[in-house]
């Protein structure tokens, strides 16, 4: 399983390594919402959360599906600008201006990615234009609670209003905590970008990609970049470029923007925290046995990002609900998955703090 980027015809000058303030804000919001994914940032997250204004904290929860369960492509709008060659802005305000250059269809489709209602690597009909796609998006939003449903309804009814909401929210986050963090992080990111750019110029793309992550490889003969992930996807640079965007807050997430029609982006972490302490032998034996099945590993990839119903997992994996239930039963017996009821929906989610004790290699594999 992997994400593949076809780079046929890509010229070296169209490969750019550059930080993005808006992308880093997205990672900051994710780390604040899911501190279990980022043990090395828990001190920072605790400090920021403790001094957050209650009104801003409430708004942070209002649309947290954009950064908690997945990293929305809205945080990398430069990739969606017509021409597929736009670079991130130098400031957060510049990046937010690029967000305004996305069409309403692009904005809504990227915001609704969490519903899995739309194809990602191939073209599809927008929820703004198709009643059935719209209905499915709202049904899946309802499964995740009334708050997500209300936000999705507002998004579909009035995209410009939500654009304004998101822009003001980003500005308020910048004032509350991000400007201070960015003033520290941008130097590290700029240094990494210079280093990767030097590798590109003097040693070539293969060396630069190897420095990004061992999970990223180049097949020069096939003109293809392969990112080893527990997921399938494909993209192509076509007549556009390729962006490498470093993040100081992103480990263990190695993300690939491969949305249809958008410029491909590798969003990679700079540095990593210390390894977690190992579990007891008894726990390790029981839990690794539970995870020994490839289907259960793929289920964990989904449950690490968000809560899913049995029916949704069955649809995603092309299996029956009873088959999925048997795999979930093994994971729950090993105390790797938690279950909660929301109305008529029963939602399952990976206990990231428990999985973290299995070792950073496994956790990194399912989260990147």
C-alpha positions as a Markdown table, in Angstrom:
| # | Residue | x | y | z |
|---|---|---|---|---|
| 1 | Unk | 0.0 | 0.0 | 0.0 |
| 2 | Unk | 1.4 | 3.4 | -0.9 |
| 3 | Unk | 0.8 | 6.8 | -2.4 |
| 4 | Unk | 2.4 | 7.3 | -5.8 |
| 5 | Unk | 3.2 | 10.6 | -7.6 |
| 6 | Unk | 3.8 | 10.5 | -11.3 |
| 7 | Unk | 6.5 | 13.1 | -12.1 |
| 8 | Unk | 6.9 | 12.5 | -15.8 |
| 9 | Unk | 8.2 | 15.6 | -17.4 |
| 10 | Unk | 8.8 | 17.4 | -14.1 |
| 11 | Unk | 11.7 | 19.9 | -14.5 |
| 12 | Unk | 14.1 | 20.4 | -11.5 |
| 13 | Unk | 13.2 | 24.1 | -11.2 |
| 14 | Unk | 9.6 | 23.2 | -10.6 |
| 15 | Unk | 10.5 | 21.3 | -7.4 |
| 16 | Unk | 10.4 | 23.7 | -4.4 |
| 17 | Unk | 11.0 | 23.2 | -0.7 |
| 18 | Unk | 9.3 | 26.0 | 1.3 |
| 19 | Unk | 7.5 | 26.3 | 4.7 |
| 20 | Unk | 3.9 | 27.4 | 5.0 |
| 21 | Unk | 2.6 | 29.4 | 8.0 |
| 22 | Unk | -1.0 | 28.2 | 7.4 |
| 23 | Unk | 0.1 | 24.6 | 7.1 |
| 24 | Unk | 2.0 | 24.9 | 10.4 |
| 25 | Unk | -1.1 | 26.5 | 12.0 |
| 26 | Unk | -3.0 | 23.5 | 10.9 |
| 27 | Unk | -0.5 | 21.2 | 12.6 |
| 28 | Unk | -0.6 | 23.3 | 15.7 |
| 29 | Unk | -4.4 | 23.0 | 15.9 |
| 30 | Unk | -4.1 | 19.2 | 15.3 |
| 31 | Unk | -1.5 | 18.9 | 18.1 |
| 32 | Unk | -3.8 | 20.8 | 20.5 |
| 33 | Unk | -6.8 | 18.7 | 19.6 |
| 34 | Unk | -4.9 | 15.3 | 19.6 |
| 35 | Unk | -2.0 | 15.6 | 22.1 |
| 36 | Unk | -1.8 | 11.8 | 22.2 |
| 37 | Unk | -0.5 | 11.9 | 18.6 |
| 38 | Unk | 2.3 | 14.2 | 19.6 |
| 39 | Unk | 3.8 | 13.2 | 23.0 |
| 40 | Unk | 6.8 | 15.5 | 22.5 |
| 41 | Unk | 4.5 | 18.5 | 22.3 |
| 42 | Unk | 2.3 | 17.8 | 25.3 |
| 43 | Unk | 4.0 | 20.4 | 27.4 |
| 44 | Unk | 3.5 | 23.1 | 24.8 |
| 45 | Unk | -0.1 | 22.0 | 24.2 |
| 46 | Unk | -0.9 | 22.1 | 27.9 |
| 47 | Unk | 0.5 | 25.6 | 28.2 |
| 48 | Unk | -1.4 | 26.9 | 25.2 |
| 49 | Unk | -4.7 | 25.3 | 26.3 |
| 50 | Unk | -4.4 | 26.7 | 29.8 |
| 51 | Unk | -4.3 | 30.3 | 28.6 |
| 52 | Unk | -6.8 | 30.0 | 25.7 |
| 53 | Unk | -9.7 | 32.4 | 25.8 |
| 54 | Unk | -12.9 | 30.3 | 26.4 |
| 55 | Unk | -14.6 | 31.8 | 23.3 |
| 56 | Unk | -11.7 | 30.8 | 21.1 |
| 57 | Unk | -11.6 | 27.4 | 22.7 |
| 58 | Unk | -15.2 | 26.9 | 21.8 |
| 59 | Unk | -14.7 | 27.9 | 18.2 |
| 60 | Unk | -11.7 | 25.6 | 18.1 |
| 61 | Unk | -14.1 | 22.7 | 18.9 |
| 62 | Unk | -16.7 | 23.9 | 16.4 |
| 63 | Unk | -14.8 | 22.8 | 13.3 |
| 64 | Unk | -12.2 | 20.5 | 14.8 |
| 65 | Unk | -12.9 | 17.9 | 12.2 |
| 66 | Unk | -10.8 | 20.0 | 9.8 |
| 67 | Unk | -7.6 | 19.3 | 11.9 |
| 68 | Unk | -8.4 | 16.6 | 14.5 |
| 69 | Unk | -9.5 | 13.6 | 12.4 |
| 70 | Unk | -7.6 | 14.6 | 9.2 |
| 71 | Unk | -5.4 | 17.4 | 8.1 |
| 72 | Unk | -7.6 | 19.4 | 5.8 |
| 73 | Unk | -6.2 | 20.5 | 2.4 |
| 74 | Unk | -7.6 | 23.9 | 3.2 |
| 75 | Unk | -4.4 | 24.5 | 5.2 |
| 76 | Unk | -2.5 | 24.2 | 1.9 |
| 77 | Unk | -4.6 | 26.3 | -0.5 |
| 78 | Unk | -1.6 | 27.2 | -2.6 |
| 79 | Unk | -1.8 | 23.6 | -4.0 |
| 80 | Unk | -5.3 | 24.2 | -5.4 |
| 81 | Unk | -4.7 | 27.5 | -7.1 |
| 82 | Unk | -5.1 | 27.4 | -10.9 |
| 83 | Unk | -1.9 | 26.6 | -12.7 |
| 84 | Unk | -0.5 | 24.1 | -10.0 |
| 85 | Unk | 2.6 | 26.2 | -9.5 |
| 86 | Unk | 1.7 | 28.6 | -6.7 |
| 87 | Unk | 4.0 | 28.7 | -3.6 |
| 88 | Unk | 3.0 | 29.2 | 0.0 |
| 89 | Unk | 2.9 | 32.7 | 1.3 |
| 90 | Unk | 5.6 | 34.2 | 3.4 |
| 91 | Unk | 3.2 | 35.2 | 6.1 |
| 92 | Unk | -0.1 | 33.8 | 7.5 |
| 93 | Unk | -2.0 | 36.7 | 5.9 |
| 94 | Unk | -0.5 | 35.8 | 2.5 |
| 95 | Unk | -1.6 | 32.1 | 2.9 |
| 96 | Unk | -5.1 | 33.2 | 3.9 |
| 97 | Unk | -5.2 | 35.4 | 0.7 |
| 98 | Unk | -4.4 | 32.2 | -1.3 |
| 99 | Unk | -7.3 | 30.5 | 0.5 |
| 100 | Unk | -9.6 | 33.1 | -1.0 |
| 101 | Unk | -8.4 | 32.1 | -4.5 |
| 102 | Unk | -10.0 | 28.7 | -4.2 |
| 103 | Unk | -13.4 | 28.3 | -5.8 |
| 104 | Unk | -16.4 | 27.5 | -3.6 |
| 105 | Unk | -16.5 | 24.0 | -5.0 |
| 106 | Unk | -12.8 | 23.5 | -4.1 |
| 107 | Unk | -13.3 | 25.0 | -0.6 |
| 108 | Unk | -16.4 | 22.9 | 0.2 |
| 109 | Unk | -15.0 | 19.6 | -1.2 |
| 110 | Unk | -11.8 | 20.0 | 0.8 |
| 111 | Unk | -13.7 | 20.9 | 4.0 |
| 112 | Unk | -16.0 | 17.9 | 3.6 |
| 113 | Unk | -13.1 | 15.4 | 3.1 |
| 114 | Unk | -13.7 | 14.0 | 6.5 |
| 115 | Unk | -17.0 | 12.5 | 5.4 |
| 116 | Unk | -15.3 | 10.4 | 2.7 |
| 117 | Unk | -18.3 | 11.4 | 0.5 |
| 118 | Unk | -16.2 | 12.4 | -2.4 |
| 119 | Unk | -13.5 | 10.8 | -4.5 |
| 120 | Unk | -10.0 | 12.2 | -3.6 |
| 121 | Unk | -7.5 | 11.0 | -6.2 |
| 122 | Unk | -10.0 | 11.2 | -9.1 |
| 123 | Unk | -12.5 | 13.8 | -10.2 |
| 124 | Unk | -16.1 | 13.8 | -8.9 |
| 125 | Unk | -19.2 | 15.9 | -8.5 |
| 126 | Unk | -19.3 | 18.5 | -5.8 |
| 127 | Unk | -21.7 | 18.4 | -2.9 |
| 128 | Unk | -22.7 | 21.9 | -4.0 |
| 129 | Unk | -24.0 | 20.6 | -7.3 |
| 130 | Unk | -25.3 | 17.1 | -6.6 |
| 131 | Unk | -28.2 | 16.4 | -4.2 |
| 132 | Unk | -27.2 | 12.8 | -3.5 |
| 133 | Unk | -23.6 | 13.7 | -2.7 |
| 134 | Unk | -24.9 | 16.4 | -0.4 |
| 135 | Unk | -27.3 | 14.0 | 1.3 |
| 136 | Unk | -24.5 | 11.5 | 1.9 |
| 137 | Unk | -22.2 | 14.2 | 3.3 |
| 138 | Unk | -24.8 | 15.3 | 5.8 |
| 139 | Unk | -25.6 | 11.7 | 6.8 |
| 140 | Unk | -22.0 | 11.0 | 7.6 |
| 141 | Unk | -21.7 | 14.3 | 9.4 |
| 142 | Unk | -24.7 | 13.4 | 11.5 |
| 143 | Unk | -22.9 | 10.1 | 12.5 |
| 144 | Unk | -20.2 | 12.3 | 14.1 |
| 145 | Unk | -22.5 | 14.4 | 16.2 |
| 146 | Unk | -24.8 | 17.4 | 16.0 |
| 147 | Unk | -21.9 | 19.9 | 16.0 |
| 148 | Unk | -20.4 | 18.6 | 12.8 |
| 149 | Unk | -23.8 | 18.3 | 11.2 |
| 150 | Unk | -24.6 | 22.0 | 12.0 |
| 151 | Unk | -21.3 | 23.2 | 10.7 |
| 152 | Unk | -21.6 | 21.1 | 7.5 |
| 153 | Unk | -25.1 | 22.4 | 6.9 |
| 154 | Unk | -23.8 | 26.0 | 7.3 |
| 155 | Unk | -20.9 | 25.2 | 5.0 |
| 156 | Unk | -23.2 | 23.9 | 2.2 |
| 157 | Unk | -25.7 | 26.6 | 2.6 |
| 158 | Unk | -23.3 | 29.6 | 2.6 |
| 159 | Unk | -19.7 | 28.8 | 1.7 |
| 160 | Unk | -18.6 | 32.5 | 1.8 |
| 161 | Unk | -19.8 | 32.8 | 5.4 |
| 162 | Unk | -17.6 | 29.9 | 6.4 |
| 163 | Unk | -14.7 | 31.3 | 4.5 |
| 164 | Unk | -14.9 | 34.4 | 6.5 |
| 165 | Unk | -15.3 | 32.4 | 9.7 |
| 166 | Unk | -12.2 | 30.4 | 9.0 |
| 167 | Unk | -10.1 | 33.5 | 8.1 |
| 168 | Unk | -11.1 | 35.3 | 11.3 |
| 169 | Unk | -10.5 | 32.1 | 13.3 |
| 170 | Unk | -7.0 | 31.8 | 11.9 |
| 171 | Unk | -6.3 | 35.4 | 12.7 |
| 172 | Unk | -7.5 | 35.0 | 16.3 |
| 173 | Unk | -5.3 | 31.9 | 16.7 |
| 174 | Unk | -2.4 | 33.8 | 15.4 |
| 175 | Unk | -2.9 | 36.5 | 18.0 |
| 176 | Unk | -3.6 | 34.0 | 20.8 |
| 177 | Unk | -0.7 | 31.6 | 20.4 |
| 178 | Unk | 0.5 | 31.0 | 16.9 |
| 179 | Unk | 2.5 | 34.2 | 16.2 |
| 180 | Unk | 4.7 | 33.4 | 19.1 |
| 181 | Unk | 5.2 | 29.8 | 18.1 |
| 182 | Unk | 5.9 | 30.7 | 14.4 |
| 183 | Unk | 8.5 | 33.3 | 15.4 |
| 184 | Unk | 10.5 | 30.3 | 16.9 |
| 185 | Unk | 9.7 | 27.6 | 14.4 |
| 186 | Unk | 10.2 | 29.5 | 11.1 |
| 187 | Unk | 14.0 | 29.6 | 11.6 |
| 188 | Unk | 14.2 | 25.8 | 11.9 |
| 189 | Unk | 11.9 | 25.3 | 8.9 |
| 190 | Unk | 13.8 | 27.8 | 6.8 |
| 191 | Unk | 17.1 | 26.1 | 7.7 |
| 192 | Unk | 15.6 | 22.7 | 6.7 |
| 193 | Unk | 14.3 | 24.1 | 3.5 |
| 194 | Unk | 17.7 | 25.5 | 2.6 |
| 195 | Unk | 19.3 | 22.1 | 3.4 |
| 196 | Unk | 16.8 | 20.2 | 1.2 |
| 197 | Unk | 17.2 | 22.7 | -1.6 |
| 198 | Unk | 21.0 | 22.2 | -1.5 |
| 199 | Unk | 20.5 | 18.5 | -1.8 |
| 200 | Unk | 18.2 | 19.0 | -4.8 |
| 201 | Unk | 20.7 | 21.2 | -6.6 |
| 202 | Unk | 23.9 | 19.2 | -5.8 |
| 203 | Unk | 22.8 | 15.6 | -5.3 |
| 204 | Unk | 19.4 | 15.3 | -7.0 |
| 205 | Unk | 15.8 | 14.5 | -6.1 |
| 206 | Unk | 16.5 | 11.0 | -4.8 |
| 207 | Unk | 18.9 | 12.2 | -2.2 |
| 208 | Unk | 16.5 | 15.0 | -1.1 |
| 209 | Unk | 13.6 | 12.6 | -0.8 |
| 210 | Unk | 15.7 | 10.2 | 1.2 |
| 211 | Unk | 16.4 | 13.1 | 3.6 |
| 212 | Unk | 12.7 | 13.9 | 3.9 |
| 213 | Unk | 11.9 | 10.3 | 5.1 |
| 214 | Unk | 13.0 | 6.7 | 4.5 |
| 215 | Unk | 9.4 | 6.1 | 3.6 |
| 216 | Unk | 9.8 | 8.3 | 0.4 |
| 217 | Unk | 11.6 | 6.8 | -2.6 |
| 218 | Unk | 12.2 | 7.7 | -6.2 |
| 219 | Unk | 12.0 | 5.3 | -9.1 |
| 220 | Unk | 13.8 | 7.4 | -11.8 |
| 221 | Unk | 13.2 | 4.9 | -14.5 |
| 222 | Unk | 9.4 | 5.0 | -14.0 |
| 223 | Unk | 9.5 | 8.7 | -13.1 |
| 224 | Unk | 7.5 | 8.0 | -9.9 |
| 225 | Unk | 7.7 | 8.9 | -6.3 |
| 226 | Unk | 6.4 | 6.3 | -3.9 |
| 227 | Unk | 5.4 | 7.1 | -0.3 |
| 228 | Unk | 5.1 | 4.0 | 1.9 |
| 229 | Unk | 1.8 | 4.5 | 3.8 |
| 230 | Unk | -1.1 | 2.3 | 5.0 |
| 231 | Unk | -3.3 | 3.7 | 2.3 |
| 232 | Unk | -3.6 | 3.9 | -1.5 |
| 233 | Unk | -3.5 | 7.0 | -3.6 |
| 234 | Unk | -2.1 | 8.5 | -6.8 |
| 235 | Unk | -1.3 | 11.9 | -8.2 |
| 236 | Unk | 0.7 | 13.5 | -11.0 |
| 237 | Unk | 2.6 | 16.7 | -11.3 |
| 238 | Unk | 1.5 | 17.0 | -15.0 |
| 239 | Unk | 2.2 | 20.5 | -16.1 |
| 240 | Unk | 2.6 | 21.8 | -12.6 |
| 241 | Unk | 5.3 | 21.5 | -9.9 |
| 242 | Unk | 6.0 | 19.5 | -6.7 |
| 243 | Unk | 6.1 | 21.1 | -3.3 |
| 244 | Unk | 8.0 | 19.8 | -0.2 |
| 245 | Unk | 6.7 | 21.6 | 2.9 |
| 246 | Unk | 8.5 | 21.0 | 6.2 |
| 247 | Unk | 6.7 | 21.1 | 9.6 |
| 248 | Unk | 8.2 | 21.3 | 13.1 |
| 249 | Unk | 5.0 | 20.2 | 14.8 |
| 250 | Unk | 4.0 | 17.3 | 12.5 |
| 251 | Unk | 5.8 | 14.1 | 13.7 |
| 252 | Unk | 4.8 | 11.3 | 13.2 |
| 253 | Unk | 2.6 | 12.4 | 10.4 |
| 254 | Unk | 4.1 | 12.2 | 6.9 |
| 255 | Unk | 1.3 | 13.5 | 4.6 |
| 256 | Unk | 0.8 | 13.6 | 0.9 |
| 257 | Unk | -1.6 | 16.0 | -0.7 |
| 258 | Unk | -2.8 | 14.1 | -3.8 |
| 259 | Unk | -6.2 | 15.7 | -4.3 |
| 260 | Unk | -7.4 | 15.5 | -7.9 |
| 261 | Unk | -6.4 | 18.6 | -9.9 |
| 262 | Unk | -4.2 | 20.0 | -7.1 |
| 263 | Unk | -0.4 | 20.4 | -7.1 |
| 264 | Unk | 1.1 | 17.4 | -5.2 |
| 265 | Unk | 2.6 | 18.3 | -1.8 |
| 266 | Unk | 4.8 | 16.3 | 0.5 |
| 267 | Unk | 4.2 | 17.6 | 4.1 |
| 268 | Unk | 7.0 | 16.1 | 6.2 |
| 269 | Unk | 8.2 | 16.4 | 9.8 |
| 270 | Unk | 11.5 | 17.9 | 10.8 |
| 271 | Unk | 13.0 | 16.1 | 13.8 |
| 272 | Unk | 11.2 | 13.6 | 16.1 |
| 273 | Unk | 10.6 | 13.2 | 19.9 |
| 274 | Unk | 12.0 | 10.6 | 22.1 |
| 275 | Unk | 10.8 | 7.0 | 21.9 |
| 276 | Unk | 8.0 | 5.9 | 24.2 |
| 277 | Unk | 8.6 | 3.3 | 26.9 |
| 278 | Unk | 7.8 | -0.3 | 26.0 |
| 279 | Unk | 4.8 | -2.1 | 27.5 |
| 280 | Unk | 5.1 | -5.2 | 29.7 |
| 281 | Unk | 5.8 | -8.5 | 27.9 |
| 282 | Unk | 2.3 | -9.7 | 28.6 |
| 283 | Unk | 0.7 | -6.6 | 27.1 |
| 284 | Unk | 3.0 | -6.6 | 24.2 |
| 285 | Unk | 2.3 | -10.2 | 23.4 |
| 286 | Unk | -1.5 | -9.8 | 23.6 |
| 287 | Unk | -1.6 | -6.5 | 21.6 |
| 288 | Unk | 0.9 | -7.5 | 18.9 |
| 289 | Unk | -1.0 | -10.7 | 18.4 |
| 290 | Unk | -4.2 | -8.7 | 17.9 |
| 291 | Unk | -2.4 | -6.5 | 15.4 |
| 292 | Unk | -0.8 | -9.3 | 13.4 |
| 293 | Unk | -3.7 | -9.4 | 10.9 |
| 294 | Unk | -3.3 | -7.0 | 7.9 |
| 295 | Unk | -7.0 | -6.1 | 7.9 |
| 296 | Unk | -6.8 | -5.1 | 11.5 |
| 297 | Unk | -3.8 | -2.9 | 10.8 |
| 298 | Unk | -5.8 | -1.1 | 8.1 |
| 299 | Unk | -8.7 | -0.7 | 10.4 |
| 300 | Unk | -6.4 | 0.9 | 12.9 |
| 301 | Unk | -5.3 | 3.4 | 10.3 |
| 302 | Unk | -8.8 | 4.7 | 10.0 |
| 303 | Unk | -9.6 | 4.5 | 13.8 |
| 304 | Unk | -6.4 | 6.4 | 14.6 |
| 305 | Unk | -7.8 | 9.5 | 12.8 |
| 306 | Unk | -11.5 | 9.4 | 13.7 |
| 307 | Unk | -14.3 | 7.3 | 15.2 |
| 308 | Unk | -16.1 | 5.1 | 12.7 |
| 309 | Unk | -19.2 | 2.9 | 12.8 |
| 310 | Unk | -19.0 | -0.8 | 11.9 |
| 311 | Unk | -21.0 | -0.1 | 8.8 |
| 312 | Unk | -18.7 | 2.7 | 7.6 |
| 313 | Unk | -15.6 | 0.4 | 8.1 |
| 314 | Unk | -17.3 | -2.4 | 6.2 |
| 315 | Unk | -18.0 | -0.1 | 3.3 |
| 316 | Unk | -14.5 | 1.3 | 3.2 |
| 317 | Unk | -12.8 | -2.1 | 3.3 |
| 318 | Unk | -15.3 | -3.9 | 1.0 |
| 319 | Unk | -16.2 | -6.4 | 3.8 |
| 320 | Unk | -19.4 | -7.4 | 5.6 |
| 321 | Unk | -20.4 | -5.9 | 8.9 |
| 322 | Unk | -20.0 | -9.3 | 10.7 |
| 323 | Unk | -16.5 | -9.6 | 9.4 |
| 324 | Unk | -15.5 | -6.2 | 10.6 |
| 325 | Unk | -17.2 | -6.9 | 14.0 |
| 326 | Unk | -15.0 | -9.9 | 14.5 |
| 327 | Unk | -11.9 | -7.9 | 13.9 |
| 328 | Unk | -13.1 | -5.1 | 16.2 |
| 329 | Unk | -13.8 | -7.7 | 18.9 |
| 330 | Unk | -10.1 | -8.9 | 18.8 |
| 331 | Unk | -8.9 | -5.3 | 19.0 |
| 332 | Unk | -11.3 | -4.4 | 21.9 |
| 333 | Unk | -10.3 | -7.5 | 23.8 |
| 334 | Unk | -6.7 | -6.3 | 23.6 |
| 335 | Unk | -7.8 | -2.9 | 24.9 |
| 336 | Unk | -6.7 | -1.2 | 21.7 |
| 337 | Unk | -10.1 | 0.2 | 20.6 |
| 338 | Unk | -12.7 | 2.1 | 22.6 |
| 339 | Unk | -16.4 | 2.2 | 21.8 |
| 340 | Unk | -19.0 | 4.8 | 22.6 |
| 341 | Unk | -22.6 | 5.3 | 21.6 |
| 342 | Unk | -23.9 | 8.6 | 20.1 |
| 343 | Unk | -27.6 | 8.3 | 19.5 |
| 344 | Unk | -28.3 | 5.4 | 17.3 |
| 345 | Unk | -24.6 | 5.2 | 16.2 |
| 346 | Unk | -22.0 | 3.1 | 17.9 |
| 347 | Unk | -18.5 | 4.6 | 17.2 |
| 348 | Unk | -15.2 | 2.8 | 17.5 |
| 349 | Unk | -11.8 | 4.6 | 17.9 |
| 350 | Unk | -8.2 | 3.6 | 18.4 |
| 351 | Unk | -6.8 | 4.3 | 21.9 |
| 352 | Unk | -3.7 | 6.2 | 20.7 |
| 353 | Unk | -2.2 | 6.4 | 24.2 |
| 354 | Unk | -2.3 | 2.6 | 24.5 |
| 355 | Unk | -0.9 | 2.0 | 21.0 |
| 356 | Unk | 1.9 | 4.5 | 21.8 |
| 357 | Unk | 3.3 | 2.0 | 24.3 |
| 358 | Unk | 3.7 | -0.6 | 21.5 |
| 359 | Unk | 6.6 | 1.5 | 20.1 |
| 360 | Unk | 7.0 | 4.6 | 17.9 |
| 361 | Unk | 7.5 | 2.5 | 14.7 |
| 362 | Unk | 4.0 | 1.1 | 14.7 |
| 363 | Unk | 2.4 | 4.4 | 15.8 |
| 364 | Unk | 4.3 | 6.3 | 13.1 |
| 365 | Unk | 3.3 | 3.7 | 10.5 |
| 366 | Unk | -0.4 | 4.1 | 11.0 |
| 367 | Unk | -0.5 | 7.8 | 11.5 |
| 368 | Unk | 1.7 | 9.0 | 8.6 |
